[in-house]
Amino acid sequence: MLDGEIKAALAQYLEMLEGDVIINLSVASDEQSQNLTTFIEEIAQMSPKIKVQKVNLAKTPSFSLSSPKGDTGIVFAGIPLGHEFSSFVLALLQGSGRRPKIDEKTAQRIKEIEGKMDFQTYVSLSCHNCPDVVQALNTMAVLNPNITHTMIDGAVFKEEVEEKKIMAVPSVYLNGEFFASGRMALEEILEKIAKPVDPKEFDSKPPFDVLVIGGGPAGASAAIYTARKGVRTGIVAERFGGQILDTLKIENFISVKTTEGSKLALSLEEHVKEYDVDIIKGQKVKGIKKEELFHIELANGGVLKSKTVIIATGARWRNLGVPGEQEFKNRGVAYCPHCDGPLFAGKRVAVIGGGNSGIEAAIDLAGIVKHVTVLEFLPELKADAVLQKRLYSLPNVTVLKNVQTKEIIGDDEVKGLVYSERDTGVTKEIPLEGVFVQIGLVPNTDWLDLPVEKTKIGEIIVDSKGATNIPGLFAAGDCTNSPYKQIIISMGSGATAALAAFDYLIRN
């Protein structure tokens, strides 16, 4: 099942196994079980440290990982290929005794969690958001014997997916009850179940010279540039990587022909860690006050202080703002076609938005679902000509232009969509099971309570150096009035703001 290239890469990782790993295989005579058996046997043949034994687990086909020292608490129900192959490899390494790559404070928080916690994560192997959640929960299982985690391939266990009415991945259940859906970093999961971080831990930190708010391309670039100047630098972010974590394929990052958003996010964090930067993850900033220093207020009550601040909080998917959108979110309303598309196989869906992201989503979905209806507000699509040509060549796509989405309707899940023709005012209804919203971005600046000049849509107005109207306060990336929202532009603006902040420090 593994080609030569994958085996060559895997062989290098298997050399890093620190001890024996036991794969406890639970299979039957069905085709999926046979495929899983073939997969495990191929893996076992590649290292003398991997042993395989047949067992009976709660789910079949599945396998768990253990070592001579005991069970890891990790189970894979299905074959962890696609984006989950990296989760499997990482689980093998940790199961062999290799220490998880997290800081000691985070590891201690995990170890202190009390009570039995059995997590189950339903995934699609095409989902680029799922591995973050799977790997975080696997790490927790390895470090705390009270925690177990099972990755479940929704394509293999379709009956469970339908029974639970799962229409978005990753979907996480804790002790049989729904826990959360969507991408979550380890720190975000811990905020839900672990003891909170003491706010005094932040209050006691000495003032920064530069504090960067946001961990996306702009924030990472700013932190690196200020740290290289030798000034005391900090970066605070709910999750590292920002919006690129929701981007599957990146082909316009100059010098890199193609990469994935999750890989680029990991590279950004690793690069920042090369410098003396105080990285504060899993913390949300709720406001800023300007006194002699800037006081950055965290949602948990802690306060950070800094001489200058660079805001790089990026943007998020824009909501439609119509009845039914919030009610049916994760029950038919989705925002990531790559992640959730496979859950709509054979069904009818709509894509709202005729820009590049919307048309790319429609093209991808057309290969999975029964039918795609594209709805565009303007009289013409905004996507590149090459994408439009591909779209119109597909037999199961209908394009509706100059229309406005009015309502998403359903009962327990989406059953249809109501729209109006803008030129005639006629209202029509489309029966369908899924709606993918792709109508652009909104800046993450609604938390900012300082009198900062913004555009009418909330973008922070900056000058050519990234400076705002408040001395010592800078901004960069997609949260600003930069006319083009691109990764490479955000990185450049982060560097510009960092150099401007350093210049401000030495002059003041």
VEXDO-264766 format. One record per residue (C-alpha): residue in three letters; residue number from 1; x, y, z. Coordinates in steps of 0.05 Angstrom, whole numbers. Layout:
REM VEXDO-264766
+-----+-----+--------+--------+--------+
:  aa :   i :      u :      v :      w :
+-----+-----+--------+--------+--------+
: ALA : NUM :      X :      Y :      Z :
...
+-----+-----+--------+--------+--------+
This chain:
REM VEXDO-264766
+-----+-----+--------+--------+--------+
:  aa :   i :      u :      v :      w :
+-----+-----+--------+--------+--------+
: MET :   1 :      0 :      0 :      0 :
: LEU :   2 :     60 :     46 :      9 :
: ASP :   3 :    100 :     70 :    -51 :
: GLY :   4 :    175 :     73 :    -52 :
: GLU :   5 :    180 :    147 :    -38 :
: ILE :   6 :    137 :    142 :     25 :
: LYS :   7 :    175 :     80 :     48 :
: ALA :   8 :    242 :    116 :     40 :
: ALA :   9 :    217 :    175 :     82 :
: LEU :  10 :    186 :    129 :    133 :
: ALA :  11 :    250 :     88 :    141 :
: GLN :  12 :    286 :    150 :    165 :
: TYR :  13 :    234 :    162 :    219 :
: LEU :  14 :    233 :     89 :    241 :
: GLU :  15 :    308 :     94 :    255 :
: MET :  16 :    288 :    144 :    309 :
: LEU :  17 :    247 :     93 :    348 :
: GLU :  18 :    276 :     91 :    419 :
: GLY :  19 :    246 :     25 :    440 :
: ASP :  20 :    199 :    -30 :    419 :
: VAL :  21 :    128 :    -13 :    396 :
: ILE :  22 :     72 :    -64 :    397 :
: ILE :  23 :     15 :    -56 :    347 :
: ASN :  24 :    -47 :    -90 :    373 :
: LEU :  25 :    -88 :   -107 :    311 :
: SER :  26 :   -163 :   -118 :    312 :
: VAL :  27 :   -188 :   -143 :    245 :
: ALA :  28 :   -242 :   -187 :    214 :
: SER :  29 :   -251 :   -216 :    144 :
: ASP :  30 :   -279 :   -154 :    109 :
: GLU :  31 :   -241 :   -115 :     56 :
: GLN :  32 :   -223 :    -56 :    102 :
: SER :  33 :   -194 :   -105 :    153 :
: GLN :  34 :   -153 :   -139 :     99 :
: ASN :  35 :   -126 :    -71 :     75 :
: LEU :  36 :   -108 :    -52 :    147 :
: THR :  37 :    -72 :   -118 :    157 :
: THR :  38 :    -31 :   -106 :     94 :
: PHE :  39 :    -14 :    -36 :    116 :
: ILE :  40 :      9 :    -58 :    186 :
: GLU :  41 :     49 :   -116 :    159 :
: GLU :  42 :     86 :    -70 :    111 :
: ILE :  43 :    103 :    -23 :    168 :
: ALA :  44 :    125 :    -80 :    214 :
: GLN :  45 :    172 :   -108 :    161 :
: MET :  46 :    210 :    -42 :    161 :
: SER :  47 :    235 :    -44 :    233 :
: PRO :  48 :    254 :   -100 :    281 :
: LYS :  49 :    228 :    -55 :    338 :
: ILE :  50 :    156 :    -61 :    314 :
: LYS :  51 :    117 :   -122 :    336 :
: VAL :  52 :     46 :   -141 :    316 :
: GLN :  53 :     -5 :   -182 :    355 :
: LYS :  54 :    -79 :   -197 :    342 :
: VAL :  55 :   -129 :   -172 :    394 :
: ASN :  56 :   -202 :   -154 :    400 :
: LEU :  57 :   -214 :    -79 :    407 :
: ALA :  58 :   -279 :    -40 :    413 :
: LYS :  59 :   -277 :    -23 :    339 :
: THR :  60 :   -258 :    -66 :    279 :
: PRO :  61 :   -218 :    -53 :    238 :
: SER :  62 :   -171 :    -16 :    285 :
: PHE :  63 :   -105 :    -20 :    322 :
: SER :  64 :    -76 :      7 :    386 :
: LEU :  65 :     -4 :     22 :    404 :
: SER :  66 :     32 :     -2 :    465 :
: SER :  67 :    102 :    -17 :    489 :
: PRO :  68 :    133 :    -66 :    539 :
: LYS :  69 :    123 :    -11 :    590 :
: GLY :  70 :     47 :     -7 :    579 :
: ASP :  71 :     -9 :     20 :    536 :
: THR :  72 :     -2 :     88 :    502 :
: GLY :  73 :    -77 :    101 :    501 :
: ILE :  74 :    -74 :    113 :    426 :
: VAL :  75 :   -121 :     77 :    377 :
: PHE :  76 :   -130 :     85 :    302 :
: ALA :  77 :   -197 :     60 :    275 :
: GLY :  78 :   -184 :     56 :    201 :
: ILE :  79 :   -121 :     63 :    160 :
: PRO :  80 :    -84 :    127 :    177 :
: LEU :  81 :    -63 :    147 :    107 :
: GLY :  82 :    -71 :    215 :     73 :
: HIS :  83 :    -61 :    272 :    121 :
: GLU :  84 :    -65 :    225 :    181 :
: PHE :  85 :     -2 :    186 :    161 :
: SER :  86 :     39 :    238 :    197 :
: SER :  87 :     -4 :    227 :    259 :
: PHE :  88 :     11 :    153 :    256 :
: VAL :  89 :     86 :    163 :    248 :
: LEU :  90 :     87 :    212 :    306 :
: ALA :  91 :     47 :    163 :    349 :
: LEU :  92 :     97 :    107 :    334 :
: LEU :  93 :    155 :    151 :    356 :
: GLN :  94 :    120 :    173 :    420 :
: GLY :  95 :     99 :    102 :    433 :
: SER :  96 :    171 :     80 :    430 :
: GLY :  97 :    189 :    128 :    486 :
: ARG :  98 :    207 :    190 :    447 :
: ARG :  99 :    188 :    252 :    486 :
: PRO : 100 :    133 :    296 :    455 :
: LYS : 101 :    159 :    362 :    428 :
: ILE : 102 :    122 :    408 :    475 :
: ASP : 103 :    148 :    453 :    531 :
: GLU : 104 :    153 :    426 :    601 :
: LYS : 105 :     98 :    472 :    629 :
: THR : 106 :     48 :    446 :    578 :
: ALA : 107 :     69 :    374 :    591 :
: GLN : 108 :     58 :    385 :    666 :
: ARG : 109 :    -12 :    413 :    655 :
: ILE : 110 :    -29 :    350 :    616 :
: LYS : 111 :     -2 :    304 :    670 :
: GLU : 112 :    -43 :    340 :    723 :
: ILE : 113 :   -110 :    327 :    688 :
: GLU : 114 :   -153 :    283 :    733 :
: GLY : 115 :   -211 :    237 :    717 :
: LYS : 116 :   -221 :    186 :    661 :
: MET : 117 :   -223 :    219 :    593 :
: ASP : 118 :   -238 :    178 :    531 :
: PHE : 119 :   -233 :    220 :    468 :
: GLN : 120 :   -256 :    200 :    399 :
: THR : 121 :   -241 :    242 :    337 :
: TYR : 122 :   -279 :    231 :    272 :
: VAL : 123 :   -236 :    252 :    213 :
: SER : 124 :   -232 :    251 :    137 :
: LEU : 125 :   -164 :    230 :    110 :
: SER : 126 :   -168 :    289 :     62 :
: CYS : 127 :   -176 :    338 :    120 :
: HIS : 128 :   -115 :    381 :    131 :
: ASN : 129 :   -143 :    408 :    196 :
: CYS : 130 :   -154 :    340 :    229 :
: PRO : 131 :    -81 :    320 :    243 :
: ASP : 132 :    -71 :    378 :    291 :
: VAL : 133 :   -128 :    353 :    335 :
: VAL : 134 :   -109 :    280 :    328 :
: GLN : 135 :    -36 :    293 :    345 :
: ALA : 136 :    -53 :    338 :    404 :
: LEU : 137 :    -99 :    286 :    435 :
: ASN : 138 :    -50 :    230 :    421 :
: THR : 139 :      4 :    269 :    458 :
: MET : 140 :    -43 :    278 :    517 :
: ALA : 141 :    -57 :    203 :    518 :
: VAL : 142 :     17 :    187 :    518 :
: LEU : 143 :     31 :    234 :    576 :
: ASN : 144 :    -30 :    219 :    620 :
: PRO : 145 :    -54 :    147 :    634 :
: ASN : 146 :   -124 :    174 :    649 :
: ILE : 147 :   -131 :    197 :    577 :
: THR : 148 :   -145 :    153 :    516 :
: HIS : 149 :   -156 :    175 :    444 :
: THR : 150 :   -184 :    140 :    382 :
: MET : 151 :   -179 :    169 :    312 :
: ILE : 152 :   -239 :    145 :    272 :
: ASP : 153 :   -240 :    148 :    196 :
: GLY : 154 :   -310 :    171 :    179 :
: ALA : 155 :   -307 :    137 :    111 :
: VAL : 156 :   -297 :     69 :    145 :
: PHE : 157 :   -347 :     79 :    201 :
: LYS : 158 :   -403 :    111 :    160 :
: GLU : 159 :   -459 :     86 :    203 :
: GLU : 160 :   -431 :    121 :    265 :
: VAL : 161 :   -422 :    185 :    225 :
: GLU : 162 :   -494 :    183 :    202 :
: GLU : 163 :   -521 :    163 :    270 :
: LYS : 164 :   -485 :    222 :    303 :
: LYS : 165 :   -503 :    267 :    244 :
: ILE : 166 :   -431 :    289 :    236 :
: MET : 167 :   -425 :    339 :    179 :
: ALA : 168 :   -358 :    372 :    196 :
: VAL : 169 :   -290 :    345 :    214 :
: PRO : 170 :   -253 :    340 :    258 :
: SER : 171 :   -310 :    325 :    307 :
: VAL : 172 :   -287 :    306 :    377 :
: TYR : 173 :   -327 :    268 :    429 :
: LEU : 174 :   -307 :    262 :    502 :
: ASN : 175 :   -335 :    203 :    542 :
: GLY : 176 :   -389 :    193 :    489 :
: GLU : 177 :   -412 :    266 :    488 :
: PHE : 178 :   -398 :    319 :    435 :
: PHE : 179 :   -337 :    360 :    456 :
: ALA : 180 :   -317 :    405 :    398 :
: SER : 181 :   -311 :    411 :    323 :
: GLY : 182 :   -259 :    442 :    278 :
: ARG : 183 :   -184 :    455 :    283 :
: MET : 184 :   -158 :    461 :    354 :
: ALA : 185 :    -87 :    469 :    378 :
: LEU : 186 :    -63 :    432 :    440 :
: GLU : 187 :    -67 :    495 :    481 :
: GLU : 188 :   -140 :    507 :    461 :
: ILE : 189 :   -159 :    436 :    483 :
: LEU : 190 :   -124 :    446 :    549 :
: GLU : 191 :   -162 :    510 :    561 :
: LYS : 192 :   -226 :    468 :    561 :
: ILE : 193 :   -205 :    411 :    607 :
: ALA : 194 :   -141 :    429 :    645 :
: LYS : 195 :   -129 :    475 :    704 :
: PRO : 196 :   -125 :    547 :    678 :
: VAL : 197 :    -58 :    581 :    673 :
: ASP : 198 :    -47 :    627 :    733 :
: PRO : 199 :    -56 :    699 :    708 :
: LYS : 200 :      0 :    720 :    755 :
: GLU : 201 :     47 :    682 :    709 :
: PHE : 202 :     36 :    737 :    658 :
: ASP : 203 :     32 :    795 :    706 :
: SER : 204 :    102 :    778 :    732 :
: LYS : 205 :    136 :    781 :    664 :
: PRO : 206 :    181 :    841 :    656 :
: PRO : 207 :    159 :    891 :    602 :
: PHE : 208 :    175 :    873 :    530 :
: ASP : 209 :    208 :    921 :    482 :
: VAL : 210 :    163 :    894 :    427 :
: LEU : 211 :    102 :    849 :    437 :
: VAL : 212 :     71 :    819 :    375 :
: ILE : 213 :     -2 :    799 :    378 :
: GLY : 214 :    -17 :    744 :    328 :
: GLY : 215 :     21 :    682 :    305 :
: GLY : 216 :      9 :    682 :    230 :
: PRO : 217 :     58 :    700 :    174 :
: ALA : 218 :     58 :    774 :    192 :
: GLY : 219 :     67 :    761 :    267 :
: ALA : 220 :    122 :    709 :    258 :
: SER : 221 :    159 :    754 :    211 :
: ALA : 222 :    154 :    813 :    259 :
: ALA : 223 :    178 :    772 :    318 :
: ILE : 224 :    239 :    746 :    280 :
: TYR : 225 :    259 :    815 :    255 :
: THR : 226 :    254 :    848 :    324 :
: ALA : 227 :    289 :    790 :    359 :
: ARG : 228 :    346 :    796 :    309 :
: LYS : 229 :    355 :    868 :    332 :
: GLY : 230 :    369 :    843 :    402 :
: VAL : 231 :    308 :    874 :    435 :
: ARG : 232 :    264 :    837 :    485 :
: THR : 233 :    210 :    806 :    441 :
: GLY : 234 :    146 :    768 :    457 :
: ILE : 235 :     91 :    739 :    415 :
: VAL : 236 :     21 :    721 :    441 :
: ALA : 237 :    -28 :    682 :    399 :
: GLU : 238 :    -87 :    635 :    407 :
: ARG : 239 :    -56 :    589 :    356 :
: PHE : 240 :      9 :    592 :    317 :
: GLY : 241 :      1 :    597 :    241 :
: GLY : 242 :    -62 :    637 :    238 :
: GLN : 243 :   -105 :    634 :    176 :
: ILE : 244 :    -56 :    592 :    135 :
: LEU : 245 :    -74 :    533 :    180 :
: ASP : 246 :   -140 :    533 :    142 :
: THR : 247 :   -106 :    534 :     74 :
: LEU : 248 :    -93 :    467 :     41 :
: LYS : 249 :    -48 :    483 :    -18 :
: ILE : 250 :     -1 :    542 :    -26 :
: GLU : 251 :     29 :    552 :    -95 :
: ASN : 252 :     47 :    627 :    -95 :
: PHE : 253 :     98 :    629 :    -39 :
: ILE : 254 :    158 :    651 :    -79 :
: SER : 255 :    217 :    601 :    -81 :
: VAL : 256 :    171 :    544 :    -56 :
: LYS : 257 :    133 :    513 :   -114 :
: THR : 258 :     80 :    482 :    -71 :
: THR : 259 :     68 :    469 :      3 :
: GLU : 260 :     11 :    460 :     52 :
: GLY : 261 :    -13 :    511 :    102 :
: SER : 262 :     -1 :    467 :    162 :
: LYS : 263 :     71 :    453 :    140 :
: LEU : 264 :     85 :    527 :    130 :
: ALA : 265 :     55 :    543 :    199 :
: LEU : 266 :    101 :    492 :    231 :
: SER : 267 :    161 :    521 :    195 :
: LEU : 268 :    142 :    591 :    219 :
: GLU : 269 :    139 :    569 :    292 :
: GLU : 270 :    205 :    530 :    286 :
: HIS : 271 :    238 :    591 :    255 :
: VAL : 272 :    213 :    637 :    311 :
: LYS : 273 :    239 :    588 :    363 :
: GLU : 274 :    309 :    596 :    334 :
: TYR : 275 :    310 :    665 :    367 :
: ASP : 276 :    302 :    691 :    437 :
: VAL : 277 :    227 :    703 :    432 :
: ASP : 278 :    179 :    691 :    490 :
: ILE : 279 :    123 :    651 :    455 :
: ILE : 280 :     56 :    654 :    492 :
: LYS : 281 :      6 :    607 :    458 :
: GLY : 282 :    -66 :    591 :    474 :
: GLN : 283 :    -80 :    660 :    502 :
: LYS : 284 :   -131 :    709 :    474 :
: VAL : 285 :   -120 :    784 :    478 :
: LYS : 286 :   -184 :    822 :    497 :
: GLY : 287 :   -159 :    893 :    499 :
: ILE : 288 :   -101 :    943 :    502 :
: LYS : 289 :    -92 :   1004 :    546 :
: LYS : 290 :    -39 :   1058 :    534 :
: GLU : 291 :     -6 :   1087 :    596 :
: GLU : 292 :     69 :   1098 :    602 :
: LEU : 293 :     73 :   1028 :    573 :
: PHE : 294 :     22 :    988 :    533 :
: HIS : 295 :    -19 :    942 :    578 :
: ILE : 296 :    -43 :    881 :    539 :
: GLU : 297 :   -103 :    849 :    574 :
: LEU : 298 :   -113 :    774 :    566 :
: ALA : 299 :   -179 :    738 :    568 :
: ASN : 300 :   -156 :    697 :    629 :
: GLY : 301 :   -144 :    762 :    669 :
: GLY : 302 :    -69 :    766 :    660 :
: VAL : 303 :    -35 :    830 :    636 :
: LEU : 304 :     28 :    836 :    593 :
: LYS : 305 :     67 :    901 :    587 :
: SER : 306 :    107 :    927 :    529 :
: LYS : 307 :    140 :    991 :    503 :
: THR : 308 :    114 :    978 :    433 :
: VAL : 309 :     61 :    932 :    403 :
: ILE : 310 :     52 :    902 :    334 :
: ILE : 311 :    -18 :    878 :    319 :
: ALA : 312 :    -18 :    820 :    269 :
: THR : 313 :    -84 :    786 :    285 :
: GLY : 314 :   -102 :    771 :    212 :
: ALA : 315 :   -172 :    756 :    187 :
: ARG : 316 :   -225 :    702 :    189 :
: TRP : 317 :   -277 :    675 :    141 :
: ARG : 318 :   -334 :    723 :    132 :
: ASN : 319 :   -403 :    698 :    152 :
: LEU : 320 :   -463 :    705 :    107 :
: GLY : 321 :   -504 :    735 :    163 :
: VAL : 322 :   -569 :    703 :    140 :
: PRO : 323 :   -620 :    663 :    181 :
: GLY : 324 :   -600 :    591 :    188 :
: GLU : 325 :   -525 :    600 :    181 :
: GLN : 326 :   -507 :    597 :    255 :
: GLU : 327 :   -563 :    547 :    271 :
: PHE : 328 :   -537 :    497 :    219 :
: LYS : 329 :   -462 :    508 :    227 :
: ASN : 330 :   -429 :    439 :    228 :
: ARG : 331 :   -497 :    410 :    210 :
: GLY : 332 :   -493 :    425 :    136 :
: VAL : 333 :   -462 :    495 :    137 :
: ALA : 334 :   -387 :    490 :    126 :
: TYR : 335 :   -328 :    534 :    108 :
: CYS : 336 :   -274 :    484 :     88 :
: PRO : 337 :   -288 :    442 :     26 :
: HIS : 338 :   -224 :    402 :     33 :
: CYS : 339 :   -241 :    380 :    104 :
: ASP : 340 :   -315 :    370 :    101 :
: GLY : 341 :   -326 :    355 :     27 :
: PRO : 342 :   -321 :    279 :     35 :
: LEU : 343 :   -378 :    279 :     85 :
: PHE : 344 :   -424 :    304 :     30 :
: ALA : 345 :   -408 :    249 :    -20 :
: GLY : 346 :   -467 :    236 :    -66 :
: LYS : 347 :   -506 :    296 :    -38 :
: ARG : 348 :   -526 :    364 :    -65 :
: VAL : 349 :   -489 :    425 :    -41 :
: ALA : 350 :   -483 :    500 :    -54 :
: VAL : 351 :   -421 :    543 :    -55 :
: ILE : 352 :   -433 :    616 :    -37 :
: GLY : 353 :   -381 :    661 :    -71 :
: GLY : 354 :   -354 :    669 :   -141 :
: GLY : 355 :   -282 :    689 :   -125 :
: ASN : 356 :   -222 :    644 :   -132 :
: SER : 357 :   -234 :    608 :    -66 :
: GLY : 358 :   -307 :    596 :    -82 :
: ILE : 359 :   -295 :    569 :   -152 :
: GLU : 360 :   -237 :    526 :   -129 :
: ALA : 361 :   -283 :    498 :    -76 :
: ALA : 362 :   -338 :    483 :   -127 :
: ILE : 363 :   -288 :    448 :   -173 :
: ASP : 364 :   -262 :    404 :   -116 :
: LEU : 365 :   -332 :    388 :    -91 :
: ALA : 366 :   -358 :    370 :   -160 :
: GLY : 367 :   -313 :    309 :   -159 :
: ILE : 368 :   -344 :    285 :    -94 :
: VAL : 369 :   -417 :    307 :    -89 :
: LYS : 370 :   -478 :    294 :   -133 :
: HIS : 371 :   -488 :    367 :   -154 :
: VAL : 372 :   -458 :    436 :   -139 :
: THR : 373 :   -496 :    502 :   -145 :
: VAL : 374 :   -452 :    564 :   -144 :
: LEU : 375 :   -486 :    629 :   -122 :
: GLU : 376 :   -452 :    696 :   -137 :
: PHE : 377 :   -478 :    763 :   -114 :
: LEU : 378 :   -449 :    803 :   -172 :
: PRO : 379 :   -470 :    798 :   -245 :
: GLU : 380 :   -405 :    761 :   -263 :
: LEU : 381 :   -358 :    713 :   -227 :
: LYS : 382 :   -294 :    744 :   -199 :
: ALA : 383 :   -250 :    682 :   -204 :
: ASP : 384 :   -191 :    676 :   -253 :
: ALA : 385 :   -210 :    657 :   -324 :
: VAL : 386 :   -173 :    590 :   -320 :
: LEU : 387 :   -216 :    570 :   -260 :
: GLN : 388 :   -280 :    592 :   -293 :
: LYS : 389 :   -264 :    552 :   -356 :
: ARG : 390 :   -253 :    490 :   -313 :
: LEU : 391 :   -317 :    503 :   -274 :
: TYR : 392 :   -361 :    509 :   -336 :
: SER : 393 :   -333 :    444 :   -363 :
: LEU : 394 :   -362 :    404 :   -306 :
: PRO : 395 :   -429 :    370 :   -319 :
: ASN : 396 :   -455 :    371 :   -247 :
: VAL : 397 :   -447 :    446 :   -233 :
: THR : 398 :   -499 :    501 :   -239 :
: VAL : 399 :   -478 :    575 :   -235 :
: LEU : 400 :   -527 :    627 :   -210 :
: LYS : 401 :   -503 :    699 :   -218 :
: ASN : 402 :   -532 :    765 :   -193 :
: VAL : 403 :   -568 :    729 :   -136 :
: GLN : 404 :   -571 :    740 :    -61 :
: THR : 405 :   -574 :    685 :     -9 :
: LYS : 406 :   -632 :    700 :     37 :
: GLU : 407 :   -638 :    640 :     84 :
: ILE : 408 :   -612 :    570 :     98 :
: ILE : 409 :   -668 :    523 :    117 :
: GLY : 410 :   -675 :    454 :    149 :
: ASP : 411 :   -695 :    416 :    212 :
: ASP : 412 :   -639 :    379 :    248 :
: GLU : 413 :   -594 :    393 :    188 :
: VAL : 414 :   -593 :    433 :    124 :
: LYS : 415 :   -649 :    416 :     75 :
: GLY : 416 :   -646 :    475 :     27 :
: LEU : 417 :   -627 :    547 :     11 :
: VAL : 418 :   -671 :    607 :     -7 :
: TYR : 419 :   -644 :    661 :    -54 :
: SER : 420 :   -671 :    720 :    -93 :
: GLU : 421 :   -655 :    743 :   -164 :
: ARG : 422 :   -629 :    814 :   -155 :
: ASP : 423 :   -655 :    840 :   -222 :
: THR : 424 :   -726 :    812 :   -216 :
: GLY : 425 :   -734 :    804 :   -141 :
: VAL : 426 :   -762 :    734 :   -151 :
: THR : 427 :   -748 :    687 :    -92 :
: LYS : 428 :   -731 :    615 :   -105 :
: GLU : 429 :   -711 :    554 :    -64 :
: ILE : 430 :   -659 :    501 :    -77 :
: PRO : 431 :   -664 :    433 :    -43 :
: LEU : 432 :   -595 :    411 :    -18 :
: GLU : 433 :   -557 :    381 :     40 :
: GLY : 434 :   -497 :    426 :     47 :
: VAL : 435 :   -476 :    499 :     41 :
: PHE : 436 :   -402 :    520 :     35 :
: VAL : 437 :   -391 :    594 :     50 :
: GLN : 438 :   -333 :    626 :     11 :
: ILE : 439 :   -346 :    701 :     11 :
: GLY : 440 :   -280 :    730 :     33 :
: LEU : 441 :   -250 :    754 :     98 :
: VAL : 442 :   -264 :    801 :    157 :
: PRO : 443 :   -206 :    830 :    199 :
: ASN : 444 :   -197 :    805 :    270 :
: THR : 445 :   -198 :    874 :    302 :
: ASP : 446 :   -265 :    876 :    339 :
: TRP : 447 :   -229 :    865 :    405 :
: LEU : 448 :   -187 :    928 :    397 :
: ASP : 449 :   -212 :    981 :    444 :
: LEU : 450 :   -160 :   1035 :    433 :
: PRO : 451 :   -180 :   1095 :    389 :
: VAL : 452 :   -143 :   1066 :    329 :
: GLU : 453 :   -163 :   1091 :    260 :
: LYS : 454 :   -198 :   1037 :    219 :
: THR : 455 :   -232 :   1029 :    153 :
: LYS : 456 :   -308 :   1019 :    150 :
: ILE : 457 :   -298 :    944 :    150 :
: GLY : 458 :   -252 :    946 :    211 :
: GLU : 459 :   -183 :    943 :    178 :
: ILE : 460 :   -129 :    980 :    218 :
: ILE : 461 :   -103 :   1040 :    178 :
: VAL : 462 :    -27 :   1041 :    175 :
: ASP : 463 :     24 :   1083 :    139 :
: SER : 464 :     81 :   1059 :     95 :
: LYS : 465 :    120 :   1037 :    157 :
: GLY : 466 :     62 :    999 :    189 :
: ALA : 467 :     50 :   1053 :    241 :
: THR : 468 :    -20 :   1069 :    266 :
: ASN : 469 :    -45 :   1137 :    291 :
: ILE : 470 :    -23 :   1118 :    362 :
: PRO : 471 :     52 :   1126 :    375 :
: GLY : 472 :     86 :   1060 :    389 :
: LEU : 473 :     29 :   1019 :    361 :
: PHE : 474 :     40 :    984 :    295 :
: ALA : 475 :      1 :    934 :    253 :
: ALA : 476 :     15 :    885 :    197 :
: GLY : 477 :    -18 :    833 :    152 :
: ASP : 478 :    -90 :    819 :    136 :
: CYS : 479 :   -117 :    859 :    196 :
: THR : 480 :    -94 :    924 :    162 :
: ASN : 481 :   -117 :    964 :    102 :
: SER : 482 :    -65 :    929 :     58 :
: PRO : 483 :   -101 :    923 :     -9 :
: TYR : 484 :    -76 :    852 :    -23 :
: LYS : 485 :    -85 :    795 :     27 :
: GLN : 486 :    -28 :    748 :     10 :
: ILE : 487 :     21 :    708 :     53 :
: ILE : 488 :     83 :    738 :     23 :
: ILE : 489 :     55 :    809 :     30 :
: SER : 490 :     37 :    796 :    103 :
: MET : 491 :    108 :    772 :    117 :
: GLY : 492 :    136 :    834 :     85 :
: SER : 493 :     90 :    879 :    124 :
: GLY : 494 :    109 :    843 :    188 :
: ALA : 495 :    183 :    856 :    175 :
: THR : 496 :    167 :    929 :    158 :
: ALA : 497 :    128 :    939 :    223 :
: ALA : 498 :    184 :    906 :    263 :
: LEU : 499 :    238 :    952 :    234 :
: ALA : 500 :    193 :   1012 :    246 :
: ALA : 501 :    181 :    990 :    318 :
: PHE : 502 :    257 :    983 :    329 :
: ASP : 503 :    267 :   1052 :    299 :
: TYR : 504 :    214 :   1080 :    346 :
: LEU : 505 :    249 :   1049 :    406 :
: ILE : 506 :    317 :   1077 :    391 :
: ARG : 507 :    288 :   1146 :    378 :
: ASN : 508 :    246 :   1147 :    441 :
+-----+-----+--------+--------+--------+
